[in-house]
Every structure is written in C-alpha cells, then in structure tokens.
C-alpha cells in the first residue's frame, strides 16, 4: 500500500496560489455574469416613451426586419417606448426579400437609422446616441 507524504512547503505554496486564483476567477465570473444580465434588462416601463415620440417627430426613420436579432435588441432598449419608434419593416412577410421602400432607401443592413439630414447609422444604438443625433432630450430615470 503506497504511503502519503506531507506536501513540501513549495507544494503548499502552489496549492494556496491555485486556490486564491480560482477564488478570484470565480468572483470575477459572477460579477461579469451579473453585469451582462443587468445590461440586457429592459428599461423601466415608459422611461423612453417620450424619447421615442420625439425621435419620430424629428423625422428619423428606423429600418429593420422582423427576423433581425439586432432590431429586436434595438426595440428592447426602448422598452414600452418601442411602439412609438418610427419603425419601417423591410422584410417581406415570408422573409425572402426586401420591400421596395427599403430598396429605394438603399437599406442593406439592419437596423439602419436614417435622420432628417440624410445621415445614417447602422446597428443597434443606445437611446442616448439617438437622442443626441435627433436633438431630443434624454429622459432621466426616477
């Protein structure tokens, strides 16, 4: 039967270092998971309703497609205010093509925001960027 020997001081030191490193990595992982979870929560109800109305009144247009995950993300960032965004569906009902409106507007990526001055940005944008681009006031949470 093999016998066990007492770990050397170096082995004890290495084991302690491994335990500390594992603990630190665990805490960092939990913190990162919480951060990602919190970032993906929808905003409080009605927080961005007035901003969405203002963006629409500014003459901006939000082009997207029902099957587009980035478009869903864009709407989620506005919570209940998404219903007031100037959204234009570009996909045909079966998802096999693009509407003539979007072809005429030169939309090639979703989402695409086109502003009154003709400038555009692609991709899901934070509400603060859209507020800045349209001159709309950014709401404050209460």
C-alpha positions in Angstrom: 0.0 0.0 0.0 1.5 3.4 -1.0 2.1 5.8 1.7 1.3 9.5 1.7 4.0 12.1 2.4 3.5 15.5 3.7 3.4 18.1 0.9 6.6 20.2 0.6 6.5 23.9 1.5 6.6 24.7 -2.2 3.7 22.4 -2.9 1.7 24.0 -0.1 2.5 27.5 -1.5 1.5 26.4 -5.0 -1.8 24.9 -3.8 -2.6 28.1 -1.9 -1.8 30.2 -5.0 -4.1 27.9 -7.1 -7.0 28.3 -4.5 -6.6 32.0 -4.4 -6.5 32.3 -8.2 -9.6 30.1 -8.6 -11.5 32.1 -6.0 -10.6 35.4 -7.8 -11.6 34.0 -11.1 -14.9 32.7 -9.6 -15.7 36.2 -8.2 -14.9 37.9 -11.5 -17.0 35.4 -13.4 -20.0 36.0 -11.1 -19.5 39.8 -11.4 -19.4 39.6 -15.2 -22.5 37.5 -15.4 -24.4 40.0 -13.2 -23.2 42.9 -15.3 -24.3 41.2 -18.5 -27.6 40.3 -17.0 -28.2 43.9 -15.8 -27.1 45.4 -19.2 -29.7 43.2 -21.0 -32.7 44.1 -18.8 -35.3 46.3 -20.5 -35.6 49.8 -19.1 -38.3 50.7 -16.6 -41.7 50.9 -18.2 -42.4 54.1 -20.0 -38.9 55.6 -19.4 -38.3 56.1 -23.1 -41.8 56.7 -24.4 -41.3 60.5 -24.7 -37.9 60.0 -26.3 -39.4 57.6 -28.9 -42.1 60.1 -29.7 -39.5 62.9 -30.1 -37.3 60.7 -32.3 -40.4 60.1 -34.5 -41.2 63.8 -34.6 -37.6 64.6 -35.6 -38.1 62.9 -38.9 -35.8 60.0 -38.2 -36.6 56.5 -39.6 -35.7 53.1 -38.1 -35.5 50.4 -40.8 -35.4 46.8 -39.7 -36.7 43.3 -40.3 -38.9 41.1 -38.1 -36.3 38.3 -38.1 -33.3 40.5 -37.2 -32.0 39.9 -33.6 -30.3 43.4 -33.6 -33.6 45.0 -34.5 -35.2 43.2 -31.6 -32.4 44.4 -29.4 -32.9 48.0 -30.6 -36.6 47.8 -29.6 -35.8 46.2 -26.3 -33.6 49.1 -25.4 -36.7 51.4 -25.6 -38.9 49.1 -23.5 -42.6 50.1 -23.9 -41.4 53.2 -25.9 -40.6 50.9 -28.8 -44.2 51.1 -30.0 -43.6 54.8 -30.7 -40.4 54.5 -32.7 -40.5 55.4 -36.4 -40.1 51.7 -37.4 -40.3 50.6 -41.1 -40.4 46.9 -41.8 -38.0 46.0 -44.7 -38.6 42.3 -44.9 -41.3 40.7 -47.0 -43.7 38.6 -44.9 -42.0 35.3 -45.8 -38.5 36.8 -45.1 -37.4 36.1 -48.7 -36.8 39.6 -49.8 -36.9 43.3 -49.1 -39.7 45.9 -49.5 -39.5 48.4 -52.3 -39.4 51.2 -49.8 -36.2 49.8 -48.2 -34.6 49.1 -51.6 -35.3 52.7 -52.7 -33.8 54.0 -49.4 -30.7 51.9 -50.0 -31.0 49.9 -46.8 -28.5 47.0 -46.8 -28.1 46.3 -43.1 -30.5 46.1 -40.2 -31.2 48.1 -38.2 -30.4 51.3 -40.1 -31.3 54.7 -38.7 -31.8 57.5 -41.3 -32.1 61.0 -40.0 -33.8 64.1 -41.4 -30.5 65.5 -42.6 -29.9 62.3 -44.7 -27.2 60.9 -42.4 -27.4 57.3 -41.3 -26.0 54.9 -38.7 -26.3 51.1 -38.8 -26.6 48.7 -35.9 -28.5 48.8 -32.6 -27.9 52.2 -30.9 -28.2 53.2 -27.3 -31.1 55.6 -26.7 -28.5 58.3 -25.7 -26.9 58.2 -29.2 -30.3 58.5 -30.9 -31.3 61.4 -28.6 -28.1 63.2 -29.5 -28.5 62.6 -33.2 -32.1 63.8 -33.2 -31.7 66.7 -30.7 -34.2 65.0 -28.4 -33.8 65.3 -24.6 -32.7 62.2 -22.8 -35.1 61.2 -20.1 -33.9 60.8 -16.5 -34.9 57.7 -14.6 -36.8 58.3 -11.4 
